[in-house]
């Protein structure tokens, strides 16, 4: 057991014999030791001999008065040597074989050790010793983590390569002590020299370890240095009229004196704190997730750390002076607002309980969350839609507070301009009312207007003789229904102008129920909105009306203008469809039902005996004007006349008739006569 004590003491004890060399600056950095030396783990005689720890400070130069800590375990330095400043802290320690975790441990020990923190102690030597221990533990590789409540827990590493030459027996002995958590090894092997109380050293030692632990730790909801925390969802609070969420730090870092503060680029997001709880809130729905930043400023303003090197003696101890830069520590986690929605609904009625259509309701969002409508800040969210007669609604509205205002009243009713607040809750339908659960409009003062229709044909000519029936919008749905009652008829006040006056304001429907003579009926239902003191004009109720000529005379004559009977004629439209077919007489044939502006073709399919087939005649039907009903080749005409010419023919007798017998007798006589003449001629010549 004595051997283990000596070995343990020898491994982690070093005498800092100090020296000097040429300074890097005009000032000289000289290390001096205190008059007192303290053993790290004192033992009796050991294989490595007696080792003691010396409290060292900088005696001159830019860092005069600051403590200097050994970075290399098991090395010595000579006193009075000038040291060169080397500020490449991480680079220098990396070259010595230290890992990032070891270098960070040394840096944090410089931040939370002496002289930056005193842990309620007035003993600078005790503070120095505790700091030097932790620097050595991290530098050698034995300490991997820090916890002042269980100081030996993090002593589970291995010697780095530069200390691998230490005898295996010594390393084994040291591990045996470090792994035994049943007692504090330092107190057991610490001997009070010059009346230094170990309890003070332990207080500083554990305090430094806890500060290192808290530096590398994060609030439980904020992730760590490698990853963001989990998203936090803010839910709507009806009581506070805002989205909010409260998170609890189970690591107990928000309430232990450390200055963690939250921030966000979105200025609508706020924070409040209560011990280890933080509440995040916003009055607005977040369109996208927002990043929350937790920031902790390391609590020290000590000079930036440097490493002092004895260039004249490479084997000499490297010393650490000052504090590694105390940067801010940041952690991040996202927040989002709850996506739950609800609905807004309103029932619109008159005082008699009749559902009212045609109103418009605007919806405004309580942007600043104060529960009152602010014209300068609260923005329009949307409008209610009339889903059925008198029922207005808006669905999938994010939970929160809104204001509903009627911006257009139904025809014949007064406008209610009040703002009505409504709170939308998740998966619920919130109703808006101004009286007993419904929204009631009172009728406006009775007033009337007029309805006017202008009736024309496609040529722009005013048409008289039509009848227009007016129907009331009985159910106020602005749609013509078969049961909408007849209100009255328009009166033709002048040619083609039809009117109905003193009509109560509201919605009506106008339909032609009798067409002018010669025109088809237009069954289109026209909507007329009657407003007070105004005339609702239907400019041209002619959709679907076409002109029909009552009579178009078609004549068949010879070249002298005499009527010809017996011709077979066909009338076709511009698609080749047969409209009419007839055989002519000596009277004109009258055709009716032709459409104004449409082309037609008159074709002769069989001419009278002794006449040629006439060429086709194409004409366009037109409205009756100045006695003309068609245009042929661009020329107006009151009728269509087709002329046939006679044929030049040799009339042959019909086969089997008397003409054939007579022709045969005449032919026989002629042949016989020719034969007699020929006989007498030959007789004379002989």
C-alpha positions in Angstrom: 0.0 0.0 0.0 2.9 2.3 0.8 4.2 1.7 -2.7 0.9 2.6 -4.3 0.8 5.8 -2.3 4.4 6.7 -3.4 3.7 5.8 -7.0 0.5 7.8 -7.1 2.2 10.8 -5.6 5.1 10.6 -8.0 3.0 10.4 -11.1 0.8 13.5 -10.5 3.4 15.7 -8.6 5.8 18.0 -10.3 8.2 20.6 -9.2 7.9 23.8 -11.2 11.4 25.0 -11.2 11.3 28.2 -13.2 13.6 29.8 -15.7 13.6 32.6 -18.2 14.6 33.5 -21.7 14.4 36.3 -24.4 11.0 38.0 -24.3 8.8 38.4 -27.4 7.9 42.0 -26.5 9.7 44.9 -25.0 8.5 43.9 -21.6 10.0 40.8 -20.0 7.9 37.9 -18.8 9.6 36.2 -15.9 8.2 33.4 -13.8 8.9 33.3 -10.1 7.8 30.8 -7.5 6.3 31.4 -4.1 8.1 30.6 -0.9 5.8 27.7 -0.2 5.7 24.4 -2.0 2.8 22.0 -1.6 2.7 18.4 -2.5 0.0 17.2 -4.9 -0.2 13.7 -3.4 2.5 13.4 -0.8 3.8 10.1 0.0 6.8 8.6 1.7 9.8 7.8 -0.4 8.8 6.7 -3.9 10.4 5.3 -6.9 10.3 8.7 -8.6 11.4 10.6 -5.6 9.8 13.5 -3.8 7.7 15.8 -5.9 6.1 19.1 -4.8 3.9 21.7 -6.4 5.1 25.3 -6.5 2.7 28.3 -6.8 4.1 30.3 -9.7 3.4 33.9 -10.9 4.6 36.2 -13.6 7.0 38.7 -12.0 7.4 41.2 -14.8 6.2 42.1 -18.3 2.7 42.5 -19.8 1.3 39.7 -17.6 3.0 40.7 -14.3 1.1 39.4 -11.2 -0.9 36.7 -13.0 -0.6 33.1 -12.0 1.3 30.8 -14.4 0.2 27.2 -14.7 2.2 24.1 -15.8 0.9 22.6 -19.0 3.3 19.6 -19.2 3.1 17.1 -16.4 6.4 15.7 -15.2 8.6 18.6 -16.5 10.6 21.2 -14.6 11.7 24.7 -15.3 14.6 26.9 -14.0 13.9 30.2 -12.3 14.9 33.5 -13.8 14.4 32.5 -17.4 12.7 34.9 -19.9 9.8 33.3 -21.8 8.6 34.0 -25.3 4.8 34.6 -25.7 3.0 32.2 -28.1 -0.7 33.0 -28.4 -1.6 30.1 -30.7 -3.3 28.3 -27.8 -5.1 25.5 -29.6 -2.4 25.0 -32.2 0.3 24.7 -29.5 -1.6 22.1 -27.4 -2.6 20.2 -30.5 1.0 19.7 -31.4 1.6 18.3 -27.9 -0.9 15.5 -28.7 -3.9 16.9 -26.8 -7.4 16.2 -28.1 -10.1 18.8 -28.6 -11.8 17.7 -25.4 -8.5 17.9 -23.4 -7.7 21.4 -24.9 -11.3 22.6 -24.0 -10.9 21.3 -20.5 -7.6 23.2 -20.0 -9.3 26.3 -21.5 -12.3 26.1 -19.2 -10.1 25.5 -16.2 -8.3 28.8 -17.0 -11.7 30.5 -17.2 -13.2 29.2 -14.0 -10.0 28.9 -12.0 -7.9 31.4 -10.2 -7.8 34.4 -10.5 -11.2 34.8 -12.1 -13.2 33.0 -9.4 -12.6 32.7 -5.7 -15.6 30.4 -4.7 -15.9 32.4 -1.4 -12.3 31.7 -0.4 -9.6 34.2 0.6 -6.8 31.7 0.1 -5.1 32.3 -3.3 -2.8 29.4 -2.8 -5.7 27.0 -2.4 -7.4 28.5 -5.5 -4.1 28.2 -7.5 -3.6 24.5 -6.5 -7.1 23.5 -7.4 -6.8 25.1 -10.8 -3.4 23.5 -11.5 -4.8 20.0 -10.6 -7.6 20.3 -13.1 -5.3 21.6 -15.8 -3.0 18.6 -15.3 -5.8 16.1 -15.2 -7.1 17.3 -18.6 -3.7 17.8 -20.1 -2.6 14.2 -19.2 -5.8 12.7 -20.6 -7.1 11.3 -17.4 -10.0 13.7 -17.0 -12.7 13.4 -19.6 -15.6 15.3 -18.0 -16.4 17.5 -15.1 -18.8 17.2 -12.2 -18.0 18.9 -8.9 -20.7 16.9 -7.1 -18.8 13.7 -8.0 -15.2 14.9 -8.7 -13.7 11.4 -9.4 -16.4 10.5 -11.9 -14.6 12.1 -14.9 -11.2 10.6 -14.1 -11.5 7.6 -16.4 -9.2 8.4 -19.3 -5.8 7.2 -20.4 -2.4 8.7 -20.5 -1.8 10.4 -23.8 1.1 9.1 -25.9 3.7 11.5 -24.5 3.2 10.0 -21.0 3.1 6.4 -22.2 6.7 5.8 -21.0 5.6 6.0 -17.4 5.9 2.6 -15.8 2.8 0.4 -16.2 2.9 -0.4 -12.5 2.6 3.3 -11.7 -0.3 3.9 -14.1 -2.1 0.8 -12.7 -1.7 2.1 -9.2 -3.0 5.5 -10.1 -6.0 4.0 -11.9 -6.8 2.0 -8.9 -7.1 5.0 -6.7 -9.0 7.1 -9.3 -11.6 4.4 -9.9 -12.4 4.1 -6.2 -15.3 6.4 -5.6 -15.9 5.4 -2.0 -13.7 8.2 -0.7 -11.9 11.3 -2.0 -8.4 10.3 -2.9 -7.0 13.8 -2.5 -8.1 14.2 1.0 -6.7 10.8 2.0 -3.3 11.6 0.6 -3.1 15.3 1.3 -1.0 16.5 4.1 -1.3 19.9 5.4 2.0 21.8 4.8 2.4 25.3 6.2 -1.0 24.9 7.7 -2.9 24.9 4.3 -6.4 23.4 4.8 -7.4 20.8 2.3 -11.1 21.7 2.6 -10.5 25.0 1.0 -8.7 23.4 -1.9 -11.5 20.9 -2.4 -14.1 23.7 -2.3 -12.3 25.5 -5.2 -11.6 22.2 -7.0 -15.3 21.2 -6.9 -16.5 24.7 -7.8 -14.3 24.8 -10.9 -15.5 21.4 -12.0 -19.2 22.4 -11.6 -18.7 25.5 -13.6 -17.0 23.5 -16.4 -20.0 21.1 -16.3 -22.5 23.9 -16.5 -20.6 25.6 -19.4 -20.7 22.5 -21.6 -24.2 21.7 -20.5 -27.4 23.2 -22.0 -30.9 23.7 -20.8 -32.7 20.4 -21.4 -35.0 21.7 -24.1 -32.2 23.5 -26.1 -30.2 20.6 -27.6 -26.4 20.8 -27.4 -23.4 22.1 -29.3 -24.0 19.6 -32.1 -27.7 19.6 -32.6 -30.8 21.8 -32.2 -33.4 21.0 -29.5 -36.8 19.5 -30.4 -39.5 21.8 -31.8 -41.7 23.5 -29.2 -45.3 24.0 -30.2 -47.1 27.1 -29.0 -50.8 26.7 -28.3 -53.5 29.3 -28.2 -54.5 30.6 -24.7 -58.0 31.9 -24.5 -57.2 33.5 -21.2 -54.1 35.4 -22.4 -55.2 35.7 -26.0 -52.0 34.5 -27.4 -50.1 31.4 -28.5 -47.8 30.3 -25.7 -45.8 27.3 -24.4 -43.8 26.9 -21.1 -40.7 24.7 -21.1 -38.9 23.4 -18.0 -35.1 23.0 -17.8 -34.6 19.7 -16.1 -30.9 20.4 -16.1 -31.5 23.2 -13.6 -29.4 25.7 -15.5 -31.9 28.6 -15.9 -32.1 29.1 -12.1 -28.6 28.6 -10.9 -27.2 32.0 -11.5 -26.1 31.5 -15.1 -27.3 34.2 -17.5 -29.0 32.3 -20.3 -31.2 34.6 -22.3 -33.5 33.8 -25.2 -34.0 35.8 -28.4 -35.6 35.6 -31.8 -35.4 37.6 -35.1 -39.2 37.7 -35.1 -40.0 40.7 -32.7 -43.5 39.4 -32.2 -42.1 36.6 -30.1 -41.6 37.3 -26.4 -40.1 35.4 -23.4 -40.7 35.3 -19.6 -38.8 33.4 -16.9 -39.8 31.8 -13.6 -37.1 29.8 -12.0 -36.2 26.9 -14.3 -39.2 27.6 -16.5 -39.4 29.8 -19.6 -42.6 30.9 -21.3 -42.5 31.6 -25.0 -45.4 33.6 -26.5 -46.7 35.4 -29.6 -50.1 37.0 -30.5 -49.7 35.9 -34.1 -49.9 32.6 -35.9 -46.5 31.7 -37.3 -46.4 30.9 -41.0 -43.2 29.0 -40.6 -41.1 27.7 -37.8 -38.9 30.3 -36.0 -35.4 29.8 -34.5 -35.0 30.5 -30.8 -31.4 31.3 -29.7 -30.3 30.8 -26.1 -27.2 32.7 -25.3 -24.9 32.5 -22.3 -22.0 34.9 -21.8 -19.1 33.3 -20.0 -18.7 35.3 -16.8 -15.1 36.6 -17.0 -13.2 39.6 -18.4 -9.7 38.2 -17.7 -6.9 38.7 -20.2 -6.7 36.4 -23.2 -4.6 33.3 -22.5 -1.1 32.9 -23.9 1.4 30.1 -23.6 4.9 31.1 -22.5 7.7 29.0 -23.9 11.3 28.7 -22.9 12.9 28.7 -26.4 16.3 28.2 -25.0 15.4 24.9 -23.5 13.0 22.8 -25.5 12.6 20.3 -22.7 11.5 22.9 -20.2 7.9 23.4 -19.0 5.4 25.4 -21.1 3.4 27.7 -19.0 -0.2 29.0 -19.4 -1.0 32.6 -18.4 -4.4 34.3 -18.6 -7.8 33.0 -19.7 -8.9 31.5 -23.0 -11.3 34.0 -24.7 -14.7 33.8 -23.1 -16.9 33.5 -26.1 -20.7 33.3 -25.9 -22.3 29.9 -25.7 -25.3 29.5 -28.0 -28.0 26.8 -28.3 -30.9 26.7 -30.6 -34.4 25.2 -30.9 -37.3 25.8 -33.2 -40.9 26.9 -32.3 -44.1 26.7 -34.2 -47.7 27.7 -33.5 -50.4 25.1 -33.2 -52.1 24.5 -36.6 -55.5 23.8 -35.1 -58.4 25.7 -36.7 -62.1 26.4 -36.2 -65.0 28.0 -38.0 -67.0 31.2 -37.8 -70.7 31.1 -38.6 -73.5 33.7 -38.7 -77.3 33.4 -39.3 -78.8 36.4 -41.0 -82.5 37.2 -40.4 -85.1 40.0 -40.5 -87.2 40.8 -37.4 -89.8 38.3 -38.6 -87.3 35.4 -38.7 -87.0 35.4 -42.4 -83.5 34.4 -43.7 -81.8 37.2 -45.5 -79.4 36.8 -48.4 -77.0 39.2 -50.1 -75.1 40.6 -47.1 -71.3 40.8 -47.0 -69.4 40.3 -43.7 -65.7 41.2 -43.4 -63.5 39.3 -40.8 -60.5 41.1 -39.2 -57.8 39.4 -37.2 -56.8 40.7 -33.7 -53.2 41.2 -34.9 -51.8 42.7 -31.6 -53.8 40.3 -29.4 -55.3 43.1 -27.2 -58.9 41.9 -27.6 -60.1 45.2 -29.1 -60.4 46.2 -32.8 -57.6 48.5 -33.9 -58.1 50.0 -37.3 -54.4 50.8 -37.7 -53.1 47.4 -36.9 -55.8 44.7 -37.2 -55.8 43.3 -40.7 -58.5 41.9 -42.9 -58.5 38.1 -42.7 -61.3 37.3 -45.2 -65.1 37.4 -45.7 -67.9 35.1 -44.7 -69.4 33.1 -47.6 -73.2 32.5 -47.9 -73.3 28.7 -47.8 -77.1 28.7 -48.0 -79.9 31.3 -47.8 -79.1 33.5 -44.8 -76.2 31.3 -43.5 -72.8 32.8 -43.7 -69.6 31.0 -42.7 -65.8 30.9 -42.9 -64.0 27.6 -42.3 -60.5 26.5 -41.3 -59.8 29.7 -39.4 -56.6 29.6 -37.2 -57.6 29.7 -33.6 -57.5 33.2 -32.0 -59.6 36.4 -31.7 -61.3 38.0 -34.7 -63.8 40.8 -35.4 -66.8 40.5 -37.7 -68.4 43.5 -39.4 -71.3 43.8 -41.9 -70.0 45.8 -44.8 -73.0 45.3 -47.1 -76.6 44.8 -46.0 -79.2 42.8 -47.9 -81.3 44.9 -50.2 -84.0 46.8 -48.4 -82.3 46.5 -45.0 -80.3 48.8 -42.8 -76.5 48.2 -42.3 -75.1 47.2 -38.9 -71.6 48.7 -38.8 -70.7 47.4 -35.3 -67.6 45.2 -34.7 -68.5 41.9 -33.2 -65.6 39.9 -31.5 -65.5 36.2 -31.9 -63.0 33.7 -30.4 -62.2 30.8 -32.7 -61.4 27.6 -30.8 -59.9 24.4 -32.1 -62.3 22.1 -34.0 -65.3 24.3 -32.9 -67.7 26.6 -34.8 -68.0 30.0 -33.2 -71.2 32.0 -33.8 -71.6 35.7 -34.3 -74.8 37.4 -33.3 -76.3 40.8 -32.4 -79.6 39.4 -31.0 -80.5 36.1 -29.4 -78.0 34.0 -31.3 -78.7 35.4 -34.8 -77.7 38.5 -36.7 -80.9 40.6 -37.2 -81.2 43.4 -39.8 -84.1 45.8 -39.6 -85.8 46.9 -42.9 -84.7 50.2 -44.3 -87.2 52.9 -44.9 -89.5 51.8 -47.7 -88.4 53.0 -51.1 -88.8 52.1 -54.8 -87.1 52.1 -58.1 -87.9 51.2 -61.7 -87.3 48.4 -64.2 -86.8 49.1 -67.9 -86.2 46.8 -70.9 -85.1 47.8 -74.4 -86.3 45.5 -77.1 -84.5 45.3 -80.5 -84.0 42.9 -83.3 -80.5 42.0 -84.6 -80.6 45.0 -87.0 -81.0 47.4 -84.1 -84.6 48.1 -84.8 -86.9 48.6 -81.9 -89.5 45.9 -81.5 -93.1 46.4 -80.3 -95.6 44.0 -79.2 -93.6 41.9 -76.7 -94.9 41.0 -73.2 -92.5 40.9 -70.2 -93.5 39.3 -66.9 -91.8 40.3 -63.6 -91.3 37.8 -60.7 -90.3 38.6 -57.1 -87.3 36.9 -55.4 -89.5 35.3 -52.8 -86.8 33.5 -50.8 -84.1 36.2 -51.2 -81.6 33.8 -52.7 -81.0 35.9 -55.8 -81.8 32.9 -58.0 -85.0 32.4 -60.0 -87.1 29.6 -58.6 -90.2 28.1 -60.1 -92.2 29.2 -57.1 -91.1 32.8 -57.2 -94.5 34.7 -57.5 -95.4 37.1 -60.4 -95.1 40.7 -59.4 -96.4 42.3 -62.6 -95.8 43.1 -66.3 -93.8 45.7 -68.1 -95.7 48.3 -70.0 -94.5 49.5 -73.5 -94.1 53.2 -73.0 -92.6 53.8 -76.4 -91.6 51.7 -79.4 -89.4 48.9 -78.1 -89.2 50.5 -74.5 -90.9 48.5 -71.7 -91.1 49.8 -68.1 -92.4 49.1 -64.7 -92.3 51.9 -62.1 -92.5 52.3 -58.3 -91.1 48.8 -57.7 -90.0 48.2 -54.1 -86.2 47.8 -53.8 -85.0 44.3 -54.0 -84.2 41.5 -56.5 -86.6 40.7 -59.3 -86.6 38.5 -62.4 -87.8 39.5 -65.9 -88.8 37.1 -68.6 -90.3 37.6 -72.0 -93.6 35.7 -72.1 -94.8 36.8 -75.6 -92.6 37.8 -78.5 -93.3 40.4 -81.2 -95.0 39.2 -84.3 -92.5 37.5 -86.6 -90.0 36.7 -83.8 -89.3 33.7 -81.6 -89.7 33.9 -77.9 -86.7 34.7 -75.7 -87.1 32.5 -72.6 -84.0 33.9 -70.8 -84.6 35.0 -67.2 -83.0 38.4 -66.6 -82.1 39.6 -63.0 -83.0 43.1 -62.1 -81.8 44.6 -58.8 -84.0 47.5 -57.9 -82.4 50.3 -55.8 -84.0 53.3 -54.3 -84.5 56.1 -56.8 -82.8 54.2 -59.6 -83.9 52.5 -62.8 -82.6 48.9 -63.3 -82.1 48.7 -67.1 -81.9 45.5 -69.1 -80.4 47.0 -72.2 -81.5 44.5 -74.8 -83.7 41.6 -73.9 -83.1 39.9 -77.3 -81.0 36.9 -76.4 -82.6 34.0 -78.2 -84.9 36.1 -80.3 -84.6 35.6 -84.2 -86.5 37.3 -87.0 -89.1 35.2 -88.8 -90.4 36.6 -92.2 -94.2 36.1 -92.3 -94.2 35.6 -96.1 -91.5 35.5 -98.8 -93.1 35.2 -102.3 -91.3 32.9 -104.8 -92.3 33.1 -108.5 -91.6 30.9 -111.5 -91.8 32.7 -114.9 -90.6 32.5 -118.4 -88.5 35.1 -120.1 -91.5 37.2 -120.9 -92.6 37.2 -117.2 -95.4 34.8 -117.6 -96.0 32.4 -114.7 -94.9 28.9 -115.4 -96.6 25.9 -113.8 -95.2 22.4 -113.4 -91.7 23.2 -112.3 -90.4 21.4 -109.2 -88.5 23.6 -106.8 -86.6 23.0 -103.5 -85.5 25.6 -100.9 -82.4 24.6 -98.8 -80.7 26.4 -96.0 -76.9 27.0 -95.8 -76.3 23.5 -94.5 -78.1 21.8 -97.4 -81.1 21.0 -95.3 -84.4 21.1 -97.3 -86.7 23.8 -95.9 -89.5 23.5 -98.4 -90.3 21.7 -101.7 -93.2 22.3 -104.1 -94.5 22.2 -107.7 -95.2 25.6 -109.2 -98.5 26.9 -110.3 -99.4 30.2 -111.9 -99.5 31.7 -108.4 -96.6 32.8 -106.3 -95.5 30.3 -103.6 -95.1 31.9 -100.2 -92.4 30.7 -97.8 -92.3 31.6 -94.0 -90.1 30.9 -91.0 -86.8 32.0 -92.5 -84.2 33.5 -90.1 -83.0 37.0 -90.5 -79.5 37.2 -91.9 -79.3 33.6 -92.9 -78.6 32.4 -96.5 -80.9 30.1 -98.5 -80.7 28.5 -101.9 -83.6 28.0 -104.4 -83.0 25.1 -106.7 -85.1 23.8 -109.7 -85.1 20.0 -109.8 -87.5 19.6 -112.8 -88.4 22.2 -115.5 -91.8 22.5 -117.2 -92.0 20.7 -120.6 -90.0 22.6 -123.3 -87.9 24.6 -120.7 -84.4 24.4 -119.4 -83.5 24.0 -115.8 -82.8 27.4 -114.3 -79.6 28.2 -112.3 -79.8 28.1 -108.5 -80.6 31.4 -106.8 -79.0 32.2 -103.4 -80.6 34.9 -101.2 -80.4 36.2 -97.7 -83.5 36.7 -95.5 -83.9 40.1 -94.0 -86.4 41.9 -91.8 -89.2 43.7 -93.6 -88.1 47.1 -94.6 -89.6 49.3 -97.3 -91.4 46.2 -98.7 -88.2 44.2 -99.1 -87.8 40.8 -97.4 -84.6 39.4 -99.1 -81.3 40.4 -100.6 -80.1 38.8 -103.8 -76.5 39.5 -104.8 -76.5 42.4 -102.3 -79.7 43.9 -103.8 -82.9 44.1 -101.7 -86.0 42.6 -103.2 -89.6 42.0 -102.2 -89.7 38.5 -103.7 -87.6 35.7 -105.3 -88.2 35.1 -109.0 -86.7 32.2 -111.0 -86.9 32.4 -114.8 -86.9 29.4 -117.2 -85.9 29.6 -120.9 -87.4 27.3 -123.7 -85.3 24.5 -125.2 -84.7 24.3 -129.0 -85.9 20.7 -129.9 -86.6 18.3 -132.9 -89.8 16.6 -131.8 -89.7 12.9 -132.5 -92.8 10.8 -132.6 -93.2 8.4 -129.8 -92.5 4.8 -130.4 -95.5 2.7 -131.4 -97.8 5.7 -132.2 -99.5 6.9 -135.4 -96.6 9.0 -136.3 -94.5 5.9 -136.9 -97.0 4.4 -139.4 -97.3 7.6 -141.3 -93.6 7.9 -141.5 -93.3 4.3 -142.8 -95.9 4.9 -145.6 -94.2 8.1 -146.7 -90.9 6.4 -146.8 -92.3 3.5 -148.9 -93.8 5.9 -151.4 -90.6 7.8 -151.8 -88.6 4.6 -152.4 -91.1 3.4 -154.9 -91.1 6.7 -156.8 -87.3 6.6 -156.9 -87.4 3.1 -158.3 -89.8 4.1 -161.2 -87.6 7.1 -162.1 -84.5 5.0 -162.2 -86.2 2.3 -164.4 -87.2 4.8 -167.1 -83.8 6.5 -167.0 -82.0 3.3 -167.7 -84.5 2.3 -170.5 -83.8 5.5 -172.4 -80.1 5.2 -172.2 -80.1 1.7 -173.5 
